[in-house]
């Protein structure tokens, strides 16, 4: 039997960018994207130069505001689950 001759690969054309847009590559809908307003706000916060104790105080104040609301929500969900468990 004769050896099969190898087929020569087709040569690909070299890609030349002509500037057309097929798919929009805007970053607005990508996770982690920050608009100019968000970047400006972030830079303003960074420029405050808060020390470690001041940042801790801000976090504690935020937790004091949100924890009671979260606990009420969780408590109501537990109460509803108990009601459904015993009466339905």
matplotlib code that plots the C-alpha trace (Angstrom):
import matplotlib.pyplot as plt

x = [0.0, 1.1, 1.5, -1.2, 0.1, -0.5, -3.0, -1.6, -3.4, -5.3, -3.6, -5.7, -6.0, -4.3, -6.9, -7.0, -9.1, -11.3, -12.9, -16.4, -18.3, -19.9, -20.6, -20.6, -17.8, -19.1, -18.2, -21.4, -23.2, -20.1, -19.9, -17.4, -17.8, -17.7, -19.2, -17.5, -19.8, -19.0, -15.3, -15.6, -17.5, -14.9, -12.1, -13.8, -14.2, -10.5, -9.5, -11.0, -8.0, -9.8, -7.7, -8.5, -10.5, -12.7, -13.4, -14.3, -16.7, -18.4, -18.8, -20.2, -22.7, -23.9, -24.3, -26.3, -28.7, -29.1, -28.9, -32.3, -34.0, -32.4, -33.2, -36.9, -37.0, -35.4, -37.7, -40.8, -39.6, -39.1, -42.5, -44.1, -42.3, -43.4, -47.0, -47.0, -45.4, -48.0, -51.2, -50.9]
y = [0.0, 3.5, 6.0, 8.6, 12.0, 14.6, 17.2, 20.7, 23.1, 26.0, 29.2, 31.6, 35.2, 37.6, 39.6, 43.3, 45.4, 47.7, 49.4, 48.0, 47.2, 43.8, 43.6, 46.6, 46.2, 48.9, 48.1, 49.6, 46.2, 44.3, 43.5, 45.6, 48.5, 51.9, 54.9, 58.3, 59.4, 56.3, 56.8, 60.4, 59.5, 56.8, 59.3, 61.8, 59.2, 58.2, 61.9, 62.1, 60.2, 58.5, 56.6, 53.1, 54.2, 56.5, 53.8, 51.4, 54.0, 54.4, 50.6, 50.2, 53.1, 51.4, 48.0, 49.7, 51.0, 47.8, 45.0, 45.6, 45.7, 42.5, 40.8, 41.8, 40.4, 37.1, 36.9, 37.4, 34.7, 32.3, 33.1, 32.5, 29.2, 28.1, 29.1, 27.1, 24.1, 23.9, 25.1, 24.1]
z = [0.0, -0.7, 2.0, 2.0, 1.1, 3.7, 2.8, 2.8, 5.2, 3.6, 4.3, 6.3, 5.3, 7.6, 9.7, 9.0, 11.4, 9.4, 12.4, 12.1, 15.3, 15.4, 19.2, 21.5, 24.0, 26.4, 29.9, 31.4, 31.9, 33.1, 36.8, 38.6, 36.2, 37.9, 36.2, 36.3, 39.1, 41.2, 40.7, 41.7, 44.9, 45.7, 45.3, 47.5, 50.3, 49.9, 50.1, 53.6, 55.0, 57.8, 60.3, 61.5, 64.5, 62.5, 60.0, 62.8, 64.2, 60.8, 60.5, 64.0, 63.4, 60.2, 61.9, 64.7, 62.1, 60.1, 62.6, 64.3, 61.0, 59.9, 63.2, 62.8, 59.3, 60.4, 63.4, 61.3, 58.9, 61.8, 63.2, 59.8, 59.3, 62.8, 62.1, 58.8, 60.4, 63.2, 61.5, 57.9]

ax = plt.figure().add_subplot(projection="3d")
ax.plot(x, y, z, "-o")
ax.set_aspect("equal")
plt.show()
